[in-house]
Amino acid sequence: MPKLRIGALLDDKPVKVTTELPAAVHRDLVAYADAVARESGQSIDPAKLIAPMLARFMATDRGFARTRRTNHSPRAGEGDG
């Protein structure tokens, strides 16, 4: 089986967000959770995959990274040691 992009889930303090998913996306999310469970041997709540999937998506989006670097560039005097 190919290696999945989402691995073990970190235990981090969550922020509650409520959203609606299209039924097809939810079915795929459940299928992905099943695949993770088969690969890792641990049962996964499909909702717990949403955050790492979004994080992975944002981390690999080059346009977002460029925008983030531009918008978060240090101001004069900041970051000097």
mmCIF file of the N, C-alpha and C atoms, coordinates in Angstrom:
data_MODEL
# 
_entry.id   MODEL 
# 
loop_
_atom_site.group_PDB 
_atom_site.id 
_atom_site.type_symbol 
_atom_site.label_atom_id 
_atom_site.label_alt_id 
_atom_site.label_comp_id 
_atom_site.label_asym_id 
_atom_site.label_entity_id 
_atom_site.label_seq_id 
_atom_site.pdbx_PDB_ins_code 
_atom_site.Cartn_x 
_atom_site.Cartn_y 
_atom_site.Cartn_z 
_atom_site.occupancy 
_atom_site.B_iso_or_equiv 
_atom_site.pdbx_formal_charge 
_atom_site.auth_seq_id 
_atom_site.auth_comp_id 
_atom_site.auth_asym_id 
_atom_site.auth_atom_id 
_atom_site.pdbx_PDB_model_num 
ATOM 1   N N  . MET A 1 1  ? 0.849   -1.181 0.000  1.00 0.00 ? 1  MET A N  1 
ATOM 2   C CA . MET A 1 1  ? 0.000   0.000  0.000  1.00 0.00 ? 1  MET A CA 1 
ATOM 3   C C  . MET A 1 1  ? 0.890   1.238  0.000  1.00 0.00 ? 1  MET A C  1 
ATOM 4   N N  . PRO A 1 2  ? 0.541   2.271  -0.766 1.00 0.00 ? 2  PRO A N  1 
ATOM 5   C CA . PRO A 1 2  ? 1.350   3.490  -0.775 1.00 0.00 ? 2  PRO A CA 1 
ATOM 6   C C  . PRO A 1 2  ? 1.304   4.195  0.583  1.00 0.00 ? 2  PRO A C  1 
ATOM 7   N N  . LYS A 1 3  ? 2.378   4.906  0.882  1.00 0.00 ? 3  LYS A N  1 
ATOM 8   C CA . LYS A 1 3  ? 2.463   5.661  2.136  1.00 0.00 ? 3  LYS A CA 1 
ATOM 9   C C  . LYS A 1 3  ? 1.480   6.830  2.091  1.00 0.00 ? 3  LYS A C  1 
ATOM 10  N N  . LEU A 1 4  ? 0.681   6.973  3.142  1.00 0.00 ? 4  LEU A N  1 
ATOM 11  C CA . LEU A 1 4  ? -0.275  8.076  3.224  1.00 0.00 ? 4  LEU A CA 1 
ATOM 12  C C  . LEU A 1 4  ? 0.441   9.352  3.642  1.00 0.00 ? 4  LEU A C  1 
ATOM 13  N N  . ARG A 1 5  ? -0.079  10.487 3.231  1.00 0.00 ? 5  ARG A N  1 
ATOM 14  C CA . ARG A 1 5  ? 0.528   11.779 3.572  1.00 0.00 ? 5  ARG A CA 1 
ATOM 15  C C  . ARG A 1 5  ? 0.297   12.159 5.024  1.00 0.00 ? 5  ARG A C  1 
ATOM 16  N N  . ILE A 1 6  ? -0.783  11.678 5.602  1.00 0.00 ? 6  ILE A N  1 
ATOM 17  C CA . ILE A 1 6  ? -1.099  11.982 6.996  1.00 0.00 ? 6  ILE A CA 1 
ATOM 18  C C  . ILE A 1 6  ? -0.638  10.804 7.841  1.00 0.00 ? 6  ILE A C  1 
ATOM 19  N N  . GLY A 1 7  ? 0.230   11.064 8.782  1.00 0.00 ? 7  GLY A N  1 
ATOM 20  C CA . GLY A 1 7  ? 0.732   10.004 9.651  1.00 0.00 ? 7  GLY A CA 1 
ATOM 21  C C  . GLY A 1 7  ? 0.078   10.077 11.013 1.00 0.00 ? 7  GLY A C  1 
ATOM 22  N N  . ALA A 1 8  ? 0.853   9.822  12.038 1.00 0.00 ? 8  ALA A N  1 
ATOM 23  C CA . ALA A 1 8  ? 0.350   9.861  13.406 1.00 0.00 ? 8  ALA A CA 1 
ATOM 24  C C  . ALA A 1 8  ? -0.142  11.270 13.737 1.00 0.00 ? 8  ALA A C  1 
ATOM 25  N N  . LEU A 1 9  ? -1.215  11.338 14.492 1.00 0.00 ? 9  LEU A N  1 
ATOM 26  C CA . LEU A 1 9  ? -1.789  12.624 14.869 1.00 0.00 ? 9  LEU A CA 1 
ATOM 27  C C  . LEU A 1 9  ? -1.178  13.096 16.182 1.00 0.00 ? 9  LEU A C  1 
ATOM 28  N N  . LEU A 1 10 ? -0.776  14.347 16.216 1.00 0.00 ? 10 LEU A N  1 
ATOM 29  C CA . LEU A 1 10 ? -0.220  14.928 17.430 1.00 0.00 ? 10 LEU A CA 1 
ATOM 30  C C  . LEU A 1 10 ? -1.343  15.329 18.372 1.00 0.00 ? 10 LEU A C  1 
ATOM 31  N N  . ASP A 1 11 ? -1.086  15.214 19.654 1.00 0.00 ? 11 ASP A N  1 
ATOM 32  C CA . ASP A 1 11 ? -2.061  15.643 20.650 1.00 0.00 ? 11 ASP A CA 1 
ATOM 33  C C  . ASP A 1 11 ? -1.773  17.103 20.971 1.00 0.00 ? 11 ASP A C  1 
ATOM 34  N N  . ASP A 1 12 ? -2.599  18.006 20.466 1.00 0.00 ? 12 ASP A N  1 
ATOM 35  C CA . ASP A 1 12 ? -2.396  19.434 20.621 1.00 0.00 ? 12 ASP A CA 1 
ATOM 36  C C  . ASP A 1 12 ? -3.684  20.049 21.137 1.00 0.00 ? 12 ASP A C  1 
ATOM 37  N N  . LYS A 1 13 ? -3.579  21.205 21.776 1.00 0.00 ? 13 LYS A N  1 
ATOM 38  C CA . LYS A 1 13 ? -4.774  21.876 22.288 1.00 0.00 ? 13 LYS A CA 1 
ATOM 39  C C  . LYS A 1 13 ? -5.613  22.361 21.104 1.00 0.00 ? 13 LYS A C  1 
ATOM 40  N N  . PRO A 1 14 ? -6.825  21.838 20.964 1.00 0.00 ? 14 PRO A N  1 
ATOM 41  C CA . PRO A 1 14 ? -7.640  22.174 19.799 1.00 0.00 ? 14 PRO A CA 1 
ATOM 42  C C  . PRO A 1 14 ? -8.402  23.485 19.946 1.00 0.00 ? 14 PRO A C  1 
ATOM 43  N N  . VAL A 1 15 ? -8.792  24.020 18.812 1.00 0.00 ? 15 VAL A N  1 
ATOM 44  C CA . VAL A 1 15 ? -9.696  25.161 18.727 1.00 0.00 ? 15 VAL A CA 1 
ATOM 45  C C  . VAL A 1 15 ? -10.931 24.640 18.009 1.00 0.00 ? 15 VAL A C  1 
ATOM 46  N N  . LYS A 1 16 ? -12.092 24.831 18.587 1.00 0.00 ? 16 LYS A N  1 
ATOM 47  C CA . LYS A 1 16 ? -13.332 24.283 18.027 1.00 0.00 ? 16 LYS A CA 1 
ATOM 48  C C  . LYS A 1 16 ? -13.771 25.101 16.819 1.00 0.00 ? 16 LYS A C  1 
ATOM 49  N N  . VAL A 1 17 ? -14.016 24.402 15.714 1.00 0.00 ? 17 VAL A N  1 
ATOM 50  C CA . VAL A 1 17 ? -14.525 24.995 14.489 1.00 0.00 ? 17 VAL A CA 1 
ATOM 51  C C  . VAL A 1 17 ? -15.656 24.098 14.000 1.00 0.00 ? 17 VAL A C  1 
ATOM 52  N N  . THR A 1 18 ? -16.778 24.699 13.671 1.00 0.00 ? 18 THR A N  1 
ATOM 53  C CA . THR A 1 18 ? -17.902 23.932 13.151 1.00 0.00 ? 18 THR A CA 1 
ATOM 54  C C  . THR A 1 18 ? -18.072 24.268 11.679 1.00 0.00 ? 18 THR A C  1 
ATOM 55  N N  . THR A 1 19 ? -18.201 23.222 10.856 1.00 0.00 ? 19 THR A N  1 
ATOM 56  C CA . THR A 1 19 ? -18.364 23.426 9.424  1.00 0.00 ? 19 THR A CA 1 
ATOM 57  C C  . THR A 1 19 ? -19.204 22.297 8.847  1.00 0.00 ? 19 THR A C  1 
ATOM 58  N N  . GLU A 1 20 ? -19.682 22.501 7.654  1.00 0.00 ? 20 GLU A N  1 
ATOM 59  C CA . GLU A 1 20 ? -20.419 21.458 6.948  1.00 0.00 ? 20 GLU A CA 1 
ATOM 60  C C  . GLU A 1 20 ? -19.573 20.980 5.784  1.00 0.00 ? 20 GLU A C  1 
ATOM 61  N N  . LEU A 1 21 ? -19.592 19.675 5.553  1.00 0.00 ? 21 LEU A N  1 
ATOM 62  C CA . LEU A 1 21 ? -18.860 19.081 4.436  1.00 0.00 ? 21 LEU A CA 1 
ATOM 63  C C  . LEU A 1 21 ? -19.858 18.514 3.438  1.00 0.00 ? 21 LEU A C  1 
ATOM 64  N N  . PRO A 1 22 ? -19.542 18.608 2.165  1.00 0.00 ? 22 PRO A N  1 
ATOM 65  C CA . PRO A 1 22 ? -20.367 17.901 1.188  1.00 0.00 ? 22 PRO A CA 1 
ATOM 66  C C  . PRO A 1 22 ? -20.314 16.397 1.489  1.00 0.00 ? 22 PRO A C  1 
ATOM 67  N N  . ALA A 1 23 ? -21.404 15.690 1.198  1.00 0.00 ? 23 ALA A N  1 
ATOM 68  C CA . ALA A 1 23 ? -21.480 14.259 1.500  1.00 0.00 ? 23 ALA A CA 1 
ATOM 69  C C  . ALA A 1 23 ? -20.329 13.482 0.866  1.00 0.00 ? 23 ALA A C  1 
ATOM 70  N N  . ALA A 1 24 ? -19.956 13.819 -0.360 1.00 0.00 ? 24 ALA A N  1 
ATOM 71  C CA . ALA A 1 24 ? -18.873 13.107 -1.040 1.00 0.00 ? 24 ALA A CA 1 
ATOM 72  C C  . ALA A 1 24 ? -17.540 13.308 -0.317 1.00 0.00 ? 24 ALA A C  1 
ATOM 73  N N  . VAL A 1 25 ? -17.308 14.518 0.182  1.00 0.00 ? 25 VAL A N  1 
ATOM 74  C CA . VAL A 1 25 ? -16.066 14.787 0.919  1.00 0.00 ? 25 VAL A CA 1 
ATOM 75  C C  . VAL A 1 25 ? -16.066 13.994 2.222  1.00 0.00 ? 25 VAL A C  1 
ATOM 76  N N  . HIS A 1 26 ? -17.213 13.931 2.889  1.00 0.00 ? 26 HIS A N  1 
ATOM 77  C CA . HIS A 1 26 ? -17.301 13.167 4.132  1.00 0.00 ? 26 HIS A CA 1 
ATOM 78  C C  . HIS A 1 26 ? -17.053 11.679 3.877  1.00 0.00 ? 26 HIS A C  1 
ATOM 79  N N  . ARG A 1 27 ? -17.611 11.143 2.814  1.00 0.00 ? 27 ARG A N  1 
ATOM 80  C CA . ARG A 1 27 ? -17.378 9.731  2.483  1.00 0.00 ? 27 ARG A CA 1 
ATOM 81  C C  . ARG A 1 27 ? -15.888 9.482  2.240  1.00 0.00 ? 27 ARG A C  1 
ATOM 82  N N  . ASP A 1 28 ? -15.246 10.386 1.531  1.00 0.00 ? 28 ASP A N  1 
ATOM 83  C CA . ASP A 1 28 ? -13.812 10.241 1.277  1.00 0.00 ? 28 ASP A CA 1 
ATOM 84  C C  . ASP A 1 28 ? -13.013 10.361 2.573  1.00 0.00 ? 28 ASP A C  1 
ATOM 85  N N  . LEU A 1 29 ? -13.433 11.236 3.451  1.00 0.00 ? 29 LEU A N  1 
ATOM 86  C CA . LEU A 1 29 ? -12.759 11.413 4.737  1.00 0.00 ? 29 LEU A CA 1 
ATOM 87  C C  . LEU A 1 29 ? -12.861 10.135 5.563  1.00 0.00 ? 29 LEU A C  1 
ATOM 88  N N  . VAL A 1 30 ? -14.032 9.522  5.577  1.00 0.00 ? 30 VAL A N  1 
ATOM 89  C CA . VAL A 1 30 ? -14.222 8.260  6.294  1.00 0.00 ? 30 VAL A CA 1 
ATOM 90  C C  . VAL A 1 30 ? -13.354 7.173  5.673  1.00 0.00 ? 30 VAL A C  1 
ATOM 91  N N  . ALA A 1 31 ? -13.302 7.107  4.346  1.00 0.00 ? 31 ALA A N  1 
ATOM 92  C CA . ALA A 1 31 ? -12.463 6.126  3.668  1.00 0.00 ? 31 ALA A CA 1 
ATOM 93  C C  . ALA A 1 31 ? -10.985 6.361  3.988  1.00 0.00 ? 31 ALA A C  1 
ATOM 94  N N  . TYR A 1 32 ? -10.573 7.626  4.053  1.00 0.00 ? 32 TYR A N  1 
ATOM 95  C CA . TYR A 1 32 ? -9.186  7.948  4.380  1.00 0.00 ? 32 TYR A CA 1 
ATOM 96  C C  . TYR A 1 32 ? -8.884  7.512  5.818  1.00 0.00 ? 32 TYR A C  1 
ATOM 97  N N  . ALA A 1 33 ? -9.815  7.763  6.735  1.00 0.00 ? 33 ALA A N  1 
ATOM 98  C CA . ALA A 1 33 ? -9.627  7.346  8.126  1.00 0.00 ? 33 ALA A CA 1 
ATOM 99  C C  . ALA A 1 33 ? -9.489  5.828  8.206  1.00 0.00 ? 33 ALA A C  1 
ATOM 100 N N  . ASP A 1 34 ? -10.263 5.109  7.414  1.00 0.00 ? 34 ASP A N  1 
ATOM 101 C CA . ASP A 1 34 ? -10.139 3.649  7.375  1.00 0.00 ? 34 ASP A CA 1 
ATOM 102 C C  . ASP A 1 34 ? -8.755  3.241  6.879  1.00 0.00 ? 34 ASP A C  1 
ATOM 103 N N  . ALA A 1 35 ? -8.254  3.923  5.855  1.00 0.00 ? 35 ALA A N  1 
ATOM 104 C CA . ALA A 1 35 ? -6.924  3.614  5.322  1.00 0.00 ? 35 ALA A CA 1 
ATOM 105 C C  . ALA A 1 35 ? -5.840  3.900  6.357  1.00 0.00 ? 35 ALA A C  1 
ATOM 106 N N  . VAL A 1 36 ? -5.974  5.016  7.072  1.00 0.00 ? 36 VAL A N  1 
ATOM 107 C CA . VAL A 1 36 ? -5.005  5.349  8.129  1.00 0.00 ? 36 VAL A CA 1 
ATOM 108 C C  . VAL A 1 36 ? -5.057  4.283  9.220  1.00 0.00 ? 36 VAL A C  1 
ATOM 109 N N  . ALA A 1 37 ? -6.258  3.851  9.575  1.00 0.00 ? 37 ALA A N  1 
ATOM 110 C CA . ALA A 1 37 ? -6.414  2.830  10.615 1.00 0.00 ? 37 ALA A CA 1 
ATOM 111 C C  . ALA A 1 37 ? -5.748  1.523  10.195 1.00 0.00 ? 37 ALA A C  1 
ATOM 112 N N  . ARG A 1 38 ? -5.913  1.139  8.942  1.00 0.00 ? 38 ARG A N  1 
ATOM 113 C CA . ARG A 1 38 ? -5.269  -0.087 8.457  1.00 0.00 ? 38 ARG A CA 1 
ATOM 114 C C  . ARG A 1 38 ? -3.747  0.046  8.480  1.00 0.00 ? 38 ARG A C  1 
ATOM 115 N N  . GLU A 1 39 ? -3.244  1.229  8.091  1.00 0.00 ? 39 GLU A N  1 
ATOM 116 C CA . GLU A 1 39 ? -1.792  1.434  8.027  1.00 0.00 ? 39 GLU A CA 1 
ATOM 117 C C  . GLU A 1 39 ? -1.171  1.554  9.411  1.00 0.00 ? 39 GLU A C  1 
ATOM 118 N N  . SER A 1 40 ? -1.845  2.248  10.326 1.00 0.00 ? 40 SER A N  1 
ATOM 119 C CA . SER A 1 40 ? -1.252  2.527  11.635 1.00 0.00 ? 40 SER A CA 1 
ATOM 120 C C  . SER A 1 40 ? -1.693  1.550  12.715 1.00 0.00 ? 40 SER A C  1 
ATOM 121 N N  . GLY A 1 41 ? -2.789  0.834  12.465 1.00 0.00 ? 41 GLY A N  1 
ATOM 122 C CA . GLY A 1 41 ? -3.295  -0.088 13.478 1.00 0.00 ? 41 GLY A CA 1 
ATOM 123 C C  . GLY A 1 41 ? -4.082  0.593  14.573 1.00 0.00 ? 41 GLY A C  1 
ATOM 124 N N  . GLN A 1 42 ? -4.330  1.884  14.429 1.00 0.00 ? 42 GLN A N  1 
ATOM 125 C CA . GLN A 1 42 ? -5.120  2.597  15.436 1.00 0.00 ? 42 GLN A CA 1 
ATOM 126 C C  . GLN A 1 42 ? -6.380  3.146  14.794 1.00 0.00 ? 42 GLN A C  1 
ATOM 127 N N  . SER A 1 43 ? -7.479  3.095  15.528 1.00 0.00 ? 43 SER A N  1 
ATOM 128 C CA . SER A 1 43 ? -8.746  3.620  15.036 1.00 0.00 ? 43 SER A CA 1 
ATOM 129 C C  . SER A 1 43 ? -8.689  5.147  15.044 1.00 0.00 ? 43 SER A C  1 
ATOM 130 N N  . ILE A 1 44 ? -9.154  5.772  13.959 1.00 0.00 ? 44 ILE A N  1 
ATOM 131 C CA . ILE A 1 44 ? -9.083  7.222  13.814 1.00 0.00 ? 44 ILE A CA 1 
ATOM 132 C C  . ILE A 1 44 ? -10.482 7.773  13.590 1.00 0.00 ? 44 ILE A C  1 
ATOM 133 N N  . ASP A 1 45 ? -10.832 8.801  14.347 1.00 0.00 ? 45 ASP A N  1 
ATOM 134 C CA . ASP A 1 45 ? -12.068 9.541  14.104 1.00 0.00 ? 45 ASP A CA 1 
ATOM 135 C C  . ASP A 1 45 ? -11.830 10.383 12.849 1.00 0.00 ? 45 ASP A C  1 
ATOM 136 N N  . PRO A 1 46 ? -12.653 10.212 11.813 1.00 0.00 ? 46 PRO A N  1 
ATOM 137 C CA . PRO A 1 46 ? -12.428 10.963 10.576 1.00 0.00 ? 46 PRO A CA 1 
ATOM 138 C C  . PRO A 1 46 ? -12.300 12.471 10.787 1.00 0.00 ? 46 PRO A C  1 
ATOM 139 N N  . ALA A 1 47 ? -13.040 13.043 11.713 1.00 0.00 ? 47 ALA A N  1 
ATOM 140 C CA . ALA A 1 47 ? -12.967 14.484 11.963 1.00 0.00 ? 47 ALA A CA 1 
ATOM 141 C C  . ALA A 1 47 ? -11.574 14.909 12.428 1.00 0.00 ? 47 ALA A C  1 
ATOM 142 N N  . LYS A 1 48 ? -10.850 13.996 13.082 1.00 0.00 ? 48 LYS A N  1 
ATOM 143 C CA . LYS A 1 48 ? -9.496  14.318 13.571 1.00 0.00 ? 48 LYS A CA 1 
ATOM 144 C C  . LYS A 1 48 ? -8.492  14.459 12.427 1.00 0.00 ? 48 LYS A C  1 
ATOM 145 N N  . LEU A 1 49 ? -8.869  14.013 11.238 1.00 0.00 ? 49 LEU A N  1 
ATOM 146 C CA . LEU A 1 49 ? -7.970  14.124 10.089 1.00 0.00 ? 49 LEU A CA 1 
ATOM 147 C C  . LEU A 1 49 ? -8.035  15.492 9.418  1.00 0.00 ? 49 LEU A C  1 
ATOM 148 N N  . ILE A 1 50 ? -9.099  16.220 9.651  1.00 0.00 ? 50 ILE A N  1 
ATOM 149 C CA . ILE A 1 50 ? -9.300  17.486 8.941  1.00 0.00 ? 50 ILE A CA 1 
ATOM 150 C C  . ILE A 1 50 ? -8.160  18.467 9.210  1.00 0.00 ? 50 ILE A C  1 
ATOM 151 N N  . ALA A 1 51 ? -7.793  18.660 10.467 1.00 0.00 ? 51 ALA A N  1 
ATOM 152 C CA . ALA A 1 51 ? -6.737  19.629 10.801 1.00 0.00 ? 51 ALA A CA 1 
ATOM 153 C C  . ALA A 1 51 ? -5.392  19.254 10.177 1.00 0.00 ? 51 ALA A C  1 
ATOM 154 N N  . PRO A 1 52 ? -4.910  18.000 10.323 1.00 0.00 ? 52 PRO A N  1 
ATOM 155 C CA . PRO A 1 52 ? -3.623  17.692 9.698  1.00 0.00 ? 52 PRO A CA 1 
ATOM 156 C C  . PRO A 1 52 ? -3.680  17.762 8.172  1.00 0.00 ? 52 PRO A C  1 
ATOM 157 N N  . MET A 1 53 ? -4.832  17.457 7.591  1.00 0.00 ? 53 MET A N  1 
ATOM 158 C CA . MET A 1 53 ? -4.957  17.572 6.134  1.00 0.00 ? 53 MET A CA 1 
ATOM 159 C C  . MET A 1 53 ? -4.867  19.025 5.701  1.00 0.00 ? 53 MET A C  1 
ATOM 160 N N  . LEU A 1 54 ? -5.554  19.904 6.424  1.00 0.00 ? 54 LEU A N  1 
ATOM 161 C CA . LEU A 1 54 ? -5.469  21.332 6.100  1.00 0.00 ? 54 LEU A CA 1 
ATOM 162 C C  . LEU A 1 54 ? -4.056  21.856 6.312  1.00 0.00 ? 54 LEU A C  1 
ATOM 163 N N  . ALA A 1 55 ? -3.427  21.440 7.406  1.00 0.00 ? 55 ALA A N  1 
ATOM 164 C CA . ALA A 1 55 ? -2.061  21.883 7.686  1.00 0.00 ? 55 ALA A CA 1 
ATOM 165 C C  . ALA A 1 55 ? -1.112  21.431 6.574  1.00 0.00 ? 55 ALA A C  1 
ATOM 166 N N  . ARG A 1 56 ? -1.265  20.183 6.143  1.00 0.00 ? 56 ARG A N  1 
ATOM 167 C CA . ARG A 1 56 ? -0.415  19.660 5.067  1.00 0.00 ? 56 ARG A CA 1 
ATOM 168 C C  . ARG A 1 56 ? -0.649  20.431 3.773  1.00 0.00 ? 56 ARG A C  1 
ATOM 169 N N  . PHE A 1 57 ? -1.913  20.687 3.476  1.00 0.00 ? 57 PHE A N  1 
ATOM 170 C CA . PHE A 1 57 ? -2.255  21.438 2.272  1.00 0.00 ? 57 PHE A CA 1 
ATOM 171 C C  . PHE A 1 57 ? -1.598  22.818 2.301  1.00 0.00 ? 57 PHE A C  1 
ATOM 172 N N  . MET A 1 58 ? -1.741  23.536 3.422  1.00 0.00 ? 58 MET A N  1 
ATOM 173 C CA . MET A 1 58 ? -1.168  24.882 3.508  1.00 0.00 ? 58 MET A CA 1 
ATOM 174 C C  . MET A 1 58 ? 0.357   24.849 3.484  1.00 0.00 ? 58 MET A C  1 
ATOM 175 N N  . ALA A 1 59 ? 0.947   23.830 4.104  1.00 0.00 ? 59 ALA A N  1 
ATOM 176 C CA . ALA A 1 59 ? 2.407   23.723 4.138  1.00 0.00 ? 59 ALA A CA 1 
ATOM 177 C C  . ALA A 1 59 ? 2.996   23.468 2.759  1.00 0.00 ? 59 ALA A C  1 
ATOM 178 N N  . THR A 1 60 ? 2.229   22.854 1.868  1.00 0.00 ? 60 THR A N  1 
ATOM 179 C CA . THR A 1 60 ? 2.756   22.530 0.549  1.00 0.00 ? 60 THR A CA 1 
ATOM 180 C C  . THR A 1 60 ? 2.240   23.459 -0.551 1.00 0.00 ? 60 THR A C  1 
ATOM 181 N N  . ASP A 1 61 ? 1.480   24.473 -0.184 1.00 0.00 ? 61 ASP A N  1 
ATOM 182 C CA . ASP A 1 61 ? 0.951   25.440 -1.157 1.00 0.00 ? 61 ASP A CA 1 
ATOM 183 C C  . ASP A 1 61 ? 1.983   26.554 -1.329 1.00 0.00 ? 61 ASP A C  1 
ATOM 184 N N  . ARG A 1 62 ? 2.690   26.538 -2.435 1.00 0.00 ? 62 ARG A N  1 
ATOM 185 C CA . ARG A 1 62 ? 3.776   27.501 -2.654 1.00 0.00 ? 62 ARG A CA 1 
ATOM 186 C C  . ARG A 1 62 ? 3.273   28.935 -2.721 1.00 0.00 ? 62 ARG A C  1 
ATOM 187 N N  . GLY A 1 63 ? 2.112   29.141 -3.317 1.00 0.00 ? 63 GLY A N  1 
ATOM 188 C CA . GLY A 1 63 ? 1.546   30.491 -3.390 1.00 0.00 ? 63 GLY A CA 1 
ATOM 189 C C  . GLY A 1 63 ? 1.249   31.036 -2.002 1.00 0.00 ? 63 GLY A C  1 
ATOM 190 N N  . PHE A 1 64 ? 0.699   30.179 -1.145 1.00 0.00 ? 64 PHE A N  1 
ATOM 191 C CA . PHE A 1 64 ? 0.418   30.586 0.234  1.00 0.00 ? 64 PHE A CA 1 
ATOM 192 C C  . PHE A 1 64 ? 1.719   30.898 0.973  1.00 0.00 ? 64 PHE A C  1 
ATOM 193 N N  . ALA A 1 65 ? 2.730   30.069 0.764  1.00 0.00 ? 65 ALA A N  1 
ATOM 194 C CA . ALA A 1 65 ? 4.022   30.299 1.427  1.00 0.00 ? 65 ALA A CA 1 
ATOM 195 C C  . ALA A 1 65 ? 4.616   31.641 1.017  1.00 0.00 ? 65 ALA A C  1 
ATOM 196 N N  . ARG A 1 66 ? 4.532   31.961 -0.285 1.00 0.00 ? 66 ARG A N  1 
ATOM 197 C CA . ARG A 1 66 ? 5.033   33.263 -0.748 1.00 0.00 ? 66 ARG A CA 1 
ATOM 198 C C  . ARG A 1 66 ? 4.265   34.403 -0.109 1.00 0.00 ? 66 ARG A C  1 
ATOM 199 N N  . THR A 1 67 ? 2.943   34.288 -0.097 1.00 0.00 ? 67 THR A N  1 
ATOM 200 C CA . THR A 1 67 ? 2.104   35.330 0.501  1.00 0.00 ? 67 THR A CA 1 
ATOM 201 C C  . THR A 1 67 ? 2.419   35.476 1.984  1.00 0.00 ? 67 THR A C  1 
ATOM 202 N N  . ARG A 1 68 ? 2.578   34.362 2.654  1.00 0.00 ? 68 ARG A N  1 
ATOM 203 C CA . ARG A 1 68 ? 2.859   34.394 4.088  1.00 0.00 ? 68 ARG A CA 1 
ATOM 204 C C  . ARG A 1 68 ? 4.207   35.051 4.376  1.00 0.00 ? 68 ARG A C  1 
ATOM 205 N N  . ARG A 1 69 ? 5.219   34.718 3.565  1.00 0.00 ? 69 ARG A N  1 
ATOM 206 C CA . ARG A 1 69 ? 6.541   35.343 3.745  1.00 0.00 ? 69 ARG A CA 1 
ATOM 207 C C  . ARG A 1 69 ? 6.453   36.850 3.526  1.00 0.00 ? 69 ARG A C  1 
ATOM 208 N N  . THR A 1 70 ? 5.712   37.257 2.507  1.00 0.00 ? 70 THR A N  1 
ATOM 209 C CA . THR A 1 70 ? 5.576   38.671 2.191  1.00 0.00 ? 70 THR A CA 1 
ATOM 210 C C  . THR A 1 70 ? 4.843   39.413 3.307  1.00 0.00 ? 70 THR A C  1 
ATOM 211 N N  . ASN A 1 71 ? 3.777   38.834 3.808  1.00 0.00 ? 71 ASN A N  1 
ATOM 212 C CA . ASN A 1 71 ? 2.961   39.486 4.838  1.00 0.00 ? 71 ASN A CA 1 
ATOM 213 C C  . ASN A 1 71 ? 3.560   39.409 6.227  1.00 0.00 ? 71 ASN A C  1 
ATOM 214 N N  . HIS A 1 72 ? 4.507   38.500 6.451  1.00 0.00 ? 72 HIS A N  1 
ATOM 215 C CA . HIS A 1 72 ? 5.083   38.320 7.779  1.00 0.00 ? 72 HIS A CA 1 
ATOM 216 C C  . HIS A 1 72 ? 6.568   38.678 7.809  1.00 0.00 ? 72 HIS A C  1 
ATOM 217 N N  . SER A 1 73 ? 7.005   39.495 6.862  1.00 0.00 ? 73 SER A N  1 
ATOM 218 C CA . SER A 1 73 ? 8.425   39.844 6.882  1.00 0.00 ? 73 SER A CA 1 
ATOM 219 C C  . SER A 1 73 ? 8.702   40.706 8.114  1.00 0.00 ? 73 SER A C  1 
ATOM 220 N N  . PRO A 1 74 ? 9.846   40.478 8.761  1.00 0.00 ? 74 PRO A N  1 
ATOM 221 C CA . PRO A 1 74 ? 10.158  41.216 9.990  1.00 0.00 ? 74 PRO A CA 1 
ATOM 222 C C  . PRO A 1 74 ? 10.269  42.715 9.741  1.00 0.00 ? 74 PRO A C  1 
ATOM 223 N N  . ARG A 1 75 ? 9.759   43.465 10.695 1.00 0.00 ? 75 ARG A N  1 
ATOM 224 C CA . ARG A 1 75 ? 9.894   44.933 10.619 1.00 0.00 ? 75 ARG A CA 1 
ATOM 225 C C  . ARG A 1 75 ? 11.301  45.329 11.055 1.00 0.00 ? 75 ARG A C  1 
ATOM 226 N N  . ALA A 1 76 ? 11.701  46.525 10.715 1.00 0.00 ? 76 ALA A N  1 
ATOM 227 C CA . ALA A 1 76 ? 13.022  47.014 11.086 1.00 0.00 ? 76 ALA A CA 1 
ATOM 228 C C  . ALA A 1 76 ? 13.214  46.886 12.595 1.00 0.00 ? 76 ALA A C  1 
ATOM 229 N N  . GLY A 1 77 ? 14.324  46.284 12.996 1.00 0.00 ? 77 GLY A N  1 
ATOM 230 C CA . GLY A 1 77 ? 14.636  46.174 14.412 1.00 0.00 ? 77 GLY A CA 1 
ATOM 231 C C  . GLY A 1 77 ? 14.112  44.908 15.047 1.00 0.00 ? 77 GLY A C  1 
ATOM 232 N N  . GLU A 1 78 ? 13.161  44.212 14.425 1.00 0.00 ? 78 GLU A N  1 
ATOM 233 C CA . GLU A 1 78 ? 12.641  42.975 14.995 1.00 0.00 ? 78 GLU A CA 1 
ATOM 234 C C  . GLU A 1 78 ? 13.543  41.831 14.603 1.00 0.00 ? 78 GLU A C  1 
ATOM 235 N N  . GLY A 1 79 ? 13.663  40.861 15.486 1.00 0.00 ? 79 GLY A N  1 
ATOM 236 C CA . GLY A 1 79 ? 14.448  39.687 15.188 1.00 0.00 ? 79 GLY A CA 1 
ATOM 237 C C  . GLY A 1 79 ? 15.932  39.885 15.372 1.00 0.00 ? 79 GLY A C  1 
ATOM 238 N N  . ASP A 1 80 ? 16.354  41.081 15.728 1.00 0.00 ? 80 ASP A N  1 
ATOM 239 C CA . ASP A 1 80 ? 17.775  41.318 15.983 1.00 0.00 ? 80 ASP A CA 1 
ATOM 240 C C  . ASP A 1 80 ? 18.068  40.887 17.407 1.00 0.00 ? 80 ASP A C  1 
ATOM 241 N N  . GLY A 1 81 ? 18.970  39.964 17.553 1.00 0.00 ? 81 GLY A N  1 
ATOM 242 C CA . GLY A 1 81 ? 19.257  39.366 18.722 1.00 0.00 ? 81 GLY A CA 1 
ATOM 243 C C  . GLY A 1 81 ? 19.569  39.594 20.003 1.00 0.00 ? 81 GLY A C  1 
# 
